Structures are given as structure tokens and as C-alpha cells.
Amino acid sequence: MPGVSGPDYEGRLAAGAGAALAAFLDLDDLLRRAVTYASESSGTDTSRILLHDPESREFVVAAGTGSSDEEIRGRRFPDTAGSRATVLASGKAHIAPPRHGLMALMAAPLVVGDRIIGVVETAHRTPGAEFTSADLERFASCCGLIAIAMENASLYRRVGRDSEILRRSRDDRARPLVAQSAAMRRILDQAERAAAGRSTILLTGETGTGKEQVARRIHDRSPRASGPFVAVNCPALPEGLLESELFGHEKGAFTGADRRRLGWFELADGGTLFLDEIGDLPAPAQAKLLRVLQEREITRVGGNLAIRVNVRLIAATHRTLADDVRDGRFREDLFFRLHVIPIHLPPLRERPDDVEPLARLFLDRFAADLGRATRQLTPEALALLRAHHWPGNVRELENLAERLLVLGGDLPIDAAELRGLLPEARLPEARLPDARAGAGATAAPVIDDLSLWEQEHALLVHALERTGGNQSGAARLLKISREQLRTRMRRYGLLPTP
């Protein structure tokens, strides 16, 4: 070190510094102390710690000493030029001699495992003077201690972050994602193709259609699967604290802020942030969210440090955001930032093939929770479920299954029991020709105000009723083969499960 030498001194300095740095478990506090230690150990006045962002191929200034370094914290530089680029490429400490009026520079890597997470650089305090190989060796050792301390603090933060996510996330067990219907299989195909990238995704559809489950599937199939998945229900955030919830706050930022608090964006760093019902965000929050999407950095409430965040955003809404943009309720520029990959989820009434597997799955799950045997569904009950409009979608079906297990007995669930719990439930009714009209009567029913699915279902039900359940007779009445009849009966849940 310029002006100071001796192996005993250096050993004591390294041991003391290592112990001192290890005591800092808050990463921000550690960075501030570590950069000062870098200057002290090299006998310089100006040092910087730059963290590497491999996704954007940039270095981000995380901490600095010197008169101007506080002002450039958060600044980004390409990782392709200068001494820091040399260190990143080689993995070795490097000296840049003084030239063109610039001070001599030392740079050394911050190595964690087999990864270079950043670079520390320091400038000589004397114009024209040069660093020696001994200076470089000491500086590299110093940066090794900083890297170890940073890894410890990062692990501590990760544990704390995971605990905080569990504590602050909605206490809500993720619903299963069932996709037996052609409509949902198409949705999952879109979702899995989108998962490989980093583009923002906007999920639309009625409340209860499974948008969070699709978001989780995207996260689990993405390169970020090992990172956190953080789900935030925007309408549940108090408007007065919304900015603090999303971006965090510093201690003393407002009355009651007795400690630093990380926001959802920082908690989701390295993973996926799912913002549910984003259409309900107030205008000020929309503006701040737009800035985060543009700059990929946040600033805590009460702070002035721009913090780089590496988050993939998946947003969801039951609203028609294009209409909200036209009516001035939603920012157009934010809409276009979100509407990169739109995926629309169909309501449950448009995917009847998913009703039976969902119902059975929910019944089995609640039976296991209650420690009792599951309940079966009669064909009539299943037909009633498939014909129901499901205004509450999958969530309504889940709640119904819980009621059936909690309030019901041990017998199979029949149509009468369902009608008591779903007052609006009914089998589609069709006006078929009176059988007494003779063999010459038309076989085509008159069916009003029913969908194609309901019409076919009604034809099957009434043909079976008219023939007393005789499948061959019902097939002749409908002028199809018995096997075609059985295929349709399976589709509509009218064929008893073996």
C-alpha cells in the first residue's frame, strides 16, 4: 500500500477488515462500508463497487467514495469497455497505468463461486504515480473479502426476503391449473411459448378464471423458475401506502416507518412479479410503474438511491384496458408497455370439459383436508354442473366443492343437492315434439335462447328420458350410431364412470 508496508500490518488489516465486514448483514450498509475499506486498503481516496447485470450487459454503480461518487450511484455503464471489462473477461485483477491526465487505476473482480458478480475499482491519489504488483495483490485480497461478505449478506437478505414474501403474500393456496378443454390447452401453449422470453405479459379474463395459476405456470417454465414468484393483489394495497408497498421505504420516510422496508419489486428481484387487477391502480401509481418498466429501477420512499431491479412483470385484469384508456382511466403509454404479449383466459362456461376434472380435484382436496372420504358425482349432478353458467368461474366451483364436503353427507352428490346450493342451476330445457304426434313428426326440437352446447346437451338428455335410458333407442331417435351417442354422453358427463 502506498506509504504503508509490512506483512504483519497487512495481515492484521486483512483479518480485522474481514471480521468487520462479516458483521454487516444488511447489504446496503455493507456496500457503503466495503467501498470505504477498498480505499483504505489501497491508500486511495476514490473507489467504486460496480455490480454486473449480465442480462443488460451493464455495470451498475452500487457504492462509491469520493466527492462525486455519491451522485453517480445507480448509474449504468456498458460492460464492454475499460479496465472493468478487462477484469470481467479475464477474471483477474488489473492495473491501468496513468495516461492522458488520468490517474492510475486498479480493478479487481468480486467472485462468488464461479460467477463474477461485480468489479471494484480504485484510482491512485497522486497524479502520474503508478500502482505496484504488491498493491494489486493486496487490493485483490481485499476484494476477495468483500465478495465473501457480500455473499453472506446476500444469503441473509434472501432468507429474509423469502420469509417476508411468505408473511406478506396472500394466504391463499394456489388453485390447480386444469386444462383438458381445447380452449385451455391453447392458452397453456401460448403461455409456455411466452415463458422463455422476458417480455411483459398481460393476462385478461373474468375474475376467477385462473390468471394467477397461468402466471405461475409461466414463471415455472421460465429461466427465472429458481427465483421468487411474488403475487400482489393491487386493489388490496391501501392507496396511501401503495407506493411504499410496491417500491419500499427508508427508515423515517414517514410517521411509523421505524425501519427500512423492501417493496414488492425488490422482493421479486431475480424472479417474477405478478400484479393482479392492475387496472385498479390509481393514476399516480400508474406513472411510477411506467417509470420502473422503462428504467428497470426503483427508488424507495424517502430515499434517493436508484436501485436496479431484475424483475419480469406479468399483469392481469378483468377489465377491458383499451376502453379504460379511451375513457381516461388508464394511461395509454402504460397500456402499451403492458400489452406486449396479451393472453385471454376463457370463462369456465366456455370450457365445460374442465368442469368435471376440476370438481373431482376440489372434492378430493377438501376431503383430504377434512380427513374423510371424497364424494362421488351422479351423472345428473355432473350434467347440472356442466350446464351451470358459473358467474364466479373456477373460484365459484371451488367454493361449491368445499360446501359439498363440509355440509353434505357420505352419499353421492345428486342433482337435488346441487339445486339446493346453486339456486340458479338447471338442466337445459328443450321443447321436443310430443311423442303422440306420430311417427311422421319432425325429430328437430324447438330450442330458444340456448347455446349450441346447451342444445346438444338437451337433445341427449331428453332422448335418453324418452327411451327410459335405452342407449340404442336414444341413438335411433337422434339418427346417430350408438357409439356416437356414447361419445357425446361422455363429453357431457352423462355416461356413468366405470
N, C-alpha and C positions, 0 to 999 in steps of 0.2 A: 504494500500500500504506500502511495507516495507520502513520504515524511514519517512513516512508522514502519518498523520491520521487526523481525524476530519470530521464530516459530512458536515460542511459548505464548507470546501475546496473541498471535493469530489463533492458536488452539483455544485459548481462553475465550477469545472473541466469538469463535465459531460455536463453542459449547454453550456459552451464555446466550448467544443470539438464538440458537436452536431451541433452547428451553423457553426463552421469552416468546418466540414466535408460536410455539406449540400451545401456549396458553390462550392464544386468540382463537376462539371458536366461531366468532362472528366474521364472516368472510369479508365484509366491507371494512371492518376495523382492522382485520389482518392485512388487507391490501395497503391501507394507509401506513401501518407500521412497517410492513415489509419493504416498501419503496424507500422509506427513510433509512432502514437498515442497509439497503443496497448502496445508498450514497455514503453512509458511514463506513461501510466495509471497504469501499473503493476510494475513500478520501475525496469525493466529488460533491458538488452542490446540486446537480441536476440529474435526476434519474426518472425513468418511466417503466411501468409494468403494462405491457400490451398483451391482451388475451386474443387468441386466434379463433376466428369464426370460419371454420372450413366450408360451411355452406355458402357463405357470401364471398369467401376467399379474401377476407379482410382482417386487419388487426384493429382492435378497439382499445383505446387508452382507458385502463381501469384505475390507475393511480399515478401520481407524479409528485416530484419535489421541484422546487424552483419557482421563480416569480410568475411564470406564465403557464405552468403545468396544470394548476387547478382549473384554469379557464378552458383547457382542451380535453378534460376528462369526458369520455364518451365519443370523442372524435374517432373517425374511422380512416384507415389508410389501406391501400391495396397491399397484398402480401407478396407482391412480385418485384419490389424494388428496395434497394438499400441493404444495410447490414442485417436488418431483421429478416429479410428474405433469404439472405445467405445462411443465416442460422437455422431458419425453418427448413431449408433444403438439405443442409448438412447434418443438423442435429448437434453441432459443435459450437462452442463459444468462439467469438471472432473479434479482432481488433481492426478498426478503420482508422488509419493514420490521419493527422490533420492535413487539410488541403483546402485551397480556395477560401482561406479565412475561417474555416470551420474548426471546431475543437476536435481532438481525437475522441473516438467513440469505442466503447466496449459493449458487446451484446452477447447474451448467453441464453440458452433455452430453458424453459420450465418444462421438465419432463416428468410425466406421470405414467408409469408402466411403459408401454411402447408408444405413447402419444406425446406430442409436443403441444401443450395447451397454451403456450404463450412465449413471450420473449421479454427479458429485462434488458434495458439499455441505459448506459450512463455516459455522460460527457466529462472529459477532463476539465478541471477548473483553470488550467494555465494555458494561454494561447501558445500554440506551437509545440507544446510538450507532448510526449508520447507515453502510452502505457507500455509496460513490460510484460513479458510472458508470465512472470510471477504475479503481477497484478491480475492478469487474465485468469490464472489458476485460482487465485483467491476469490475472484468475482464469480467464477463458475461454481465454486463450492458454496458460496453464499446463495446463489440462485437455486442450487440443489436443496438447501434447507428451506428456502421459500416455497419451492414446489411441494415438498413434503407437508409443510404447514398448510398450504392451500388445499391439498388433497384431504387432509384431516378435517379442515373447516368445511370443505365441500360435502364430505360424507356426513358430517354433523348437520349441515343445512339440509341435506337430502332426507335424513331421518326425520328431522323436524318438519320438513315440507310434507312428507308423506303422512305424518301424524296430523298436521294441520289440515291437509286435504280430507282425511277421514273425519276429522272433527267438524269441519265446516261444510262438507258436502251434504247434499240432501240424504237423509236417512231413508233410502229407497232402493230396494233390491232391484237390480236391472231385470226387466222383463225379458223373457226369451224371444228370440227372433225366429219365427216360423215362416217358412217361405215355400209352401207346397203349391201355391197358386202360381199360374204363369205370370201374373202381374207382379208378384213379389220377387219371383226369380229374375225377371228383367231388372228390377230395382237393384237387387244384390249384384247382378252382373255389372251394372253401371257403377255401383259403389266400389266394387273390388278393382275395377279398372282405374277409378279415380284415386284409390288408396296409394298407389305407387308414387304419385307426384306430391307436390307441396302446395298446389293451388287451393284457394279458399273454396269451400263448398257450401251451398245454400240448400238446405232441406226444407221442402214445403209440404203441406198437407194438413188435414184436420187434426185437432187435438186428440191424442191417444192413438195415433196410427203407428207409433214406434220409431219416431225420428231419433230419439236418443239411442235406441238399440242399433239403428243403422250407423249412427255416428261412431258408436263403439266398434262396430264391425270394421269400419274404415280405418280406425286407429289400430285395431289389432292386426290388420292386414298390411299396415304401412311400415316403412323403415323406422318409424317412431314408436313401434309397439313396446319397446323396453322403457320408454319414458312415461310420464304420468298422463292419464286421461282425466281432465277436470271438467265436470259438467256444472254449469251455472244457470239457474232459472232467473232470467232478467227481471220479470215482474216482482220477484220476491226480494229484490235488493231495495232497501229504503232509498228514496230519491236523494235525501240529504247525505247519505253515506255511500252512494253508488260509486263515485269516483275513487273513494278510499277502498272499497271492496274490489274494484277492478284493478287499480294500479298501486294500492298500498299507501301507507303514510309513514312519516317520520315521527319519532317521539316529540311530543309538544306541538304537533301540527295544528291541533285544535283541542278544545276542552275535552278531557277524557282520554286523550292519546298519550297514555302513560308509557308506551313502549313502541318500538318500530313494529310495523305490521306489513307482511308481504301481501300483495294483492293477487288476484287470481291469475293474472298474466305471468307473474314471477313464479307462482306455484306450478304453472303448466310449462315452465321453461324446459325445452328439450322434448316436449310431447305435444298433446293436442288439447286445445281449449274449445269446449262446446258451449256456445251461447244460445240457450233455448229461448224462444219467443223474443227474438231480437227486435221485432217490430214494435215492441212496447218500450224501447229505450227512449228517454226524453231527448230533446234536441241537443242540450249541452253534452250529454254523454255520446251522442252520435258523432259530434265534431271531434271529441277526444279519441274515440275509437277509430275514426278515419285517419287521424294522425299516426296512431300506432300501426295501422296497416300500411301506411305509406313509409314511415321511417323505421319500423320494426324496433322501436324503443319506447320505453315509458319513463315517466318521471313521477316519483311518489309525491303524494300531497305533502306540502311542507318541505320538500326537498328541491334541489336544483341540479341534481346529477341525472343525466340521461342514461338509463340502464338498458342495455341491449337485451332483447328477449328473442328467443328462438322458438316460436310457437306456430303451430298450424291451427288455423281457425276454421271451425265448422259451425255455421249458424243455422238456426231453424226458426220457422214461424208458421203460424196457421193463417196469417193474414196474406192478402194479395199486395205485396210491397209496391208493385207498379202503380196500383191505384192510390196507395198512400203517398207515393212520390208525386203523382198528379195533383193530389189534394193538399200537398204541402206538409204532410205529417212525417215524411221520411226524406232524408237528404238523397238527392239524386246521385251525387258523387259516391256516397257510401253504398248505395244500392248497386252501382256498377262494380265497386270493389268486392262486394259480396257475391254478386251474380256471375261468378266465373264458371263454376260447374253447378248448375241447378239440377236437383233431383227431386221429383214429386212423388210422394207416397200416396197410394190409393187408399180410400177408406175401407173398413172391413166389409161393408155391404157389397163392395165391388170385388171381393176376393173370397167368395163363400168356401172355396176349397181349403182355406186356412182355419175356418171356424172349428171343425172337428178336432184337428190336432192341437189347436190352442186350448180348447175346452178340456180335452183329456189331460194335457200337460198341467194346466192350472189345478184341475181336480186332484191329480196325483201329488202336486207340490203341497197343496194345503192339507191333504190327507196326511202326508209325511210330517208336516208341522204340528198337526193335532195328534199324531200318534195313533191314527185309526186307519181302517181300510178305505180305499178310494171308492167312489160310487160310479156305477155304470150309467150310460145314457140309453134310453129306449130309442128305437128308430123314430118314433113320433116326436120325442123330445129333440132329437138331433135335427129332424126336419124343421122343427119350430125355431131352433137356434139359427139354422142356415137362412130361414126366411125373415128373421128379425132385421130391422133397419139399422141397429147398432149406432145410435147417435153419439155414444161415447166411445165407439171403436173398441180397440183391444183392452183399454182400461176398463170399460164397462163389462166386457166379458170376464175379465179377471175378478172384478168385484162380485159378479154374479156367482162365479165358481166358489169364491170364499163363503158367500151366504149359503150356498147349497150344502157345503161341508159343515158349516157351523150350526145352521138351523135345521138341516134335514136329518133324516134317519139313515138306516142302512140299506133300504130298498133302492132299486134302480130309479133314476130320475125320469119321471114321465112328463107328458105334456101338461097335465093338470097342475103339477107342482111348479112348472116353469111359468104358467099363466098367472099363478099367484105372485110370483116375483117380478114378472115382466107384464104389467097390466096391458101394455100395448101390443103384446105378442099375439100373432095369429097366423094360422096357416093360410096361404093364398087361397082365395075362394074363386071358383070358376063356375059359370052357368053353363052346364052341359045340357045337351038336348035330353028331354025326357025319354027314358027307355021305351015308354009306351007309344012313342011316336012311330014305332015300326022300324023294320029293317031298312027302309028306304031313307030314314032320317040322316041328315048330314052328320059326319063324325067330328066336324070342326066346332069347338066351343066358342062361345062369345065371351071374351075376357076383356074387361075395361080397366084402364089405369094400372096395369101391371107391367113390369119389365119382362123382357124375353126370358130371363132366368126364372122369374116367378110363374110365367105362363107354362113353361115346360114342366116345372115342379108341380103345378096344379094339375096338369094333364096326367102325370104319373100317379099322383095321389088319388085322383077321382077314378081313374081307370082301375086301379087296384081295389078301391072301395066298391065299385060296381060289380067286380068279379069276385068279391069276397077274398081278395088276396091271391087269387089264382094267377100266376105269372103268365102262363100260356094264354089264358083268356084275355088278360090285360094287353098282352103283346098283339093278339089278333085285333082287339078293339082299336089299338093305336096304329095298326098296319105296319108293325115292325117285327123283327125276329125276337125270339125270347132272349137270345144273347144280347141283342141291342138294348132290350128293356133292362136286363140286369146291369149292363154297363151304366145306363143312366140312373138306375136305382143306387148304384154305388156312388156315383157322382153327387147325388143329393142326399146321401145318408139314409136311404130307405131300405137298404139291404142289411139285415142283422149281421153284426160282426161275428165270425165263427169263433 
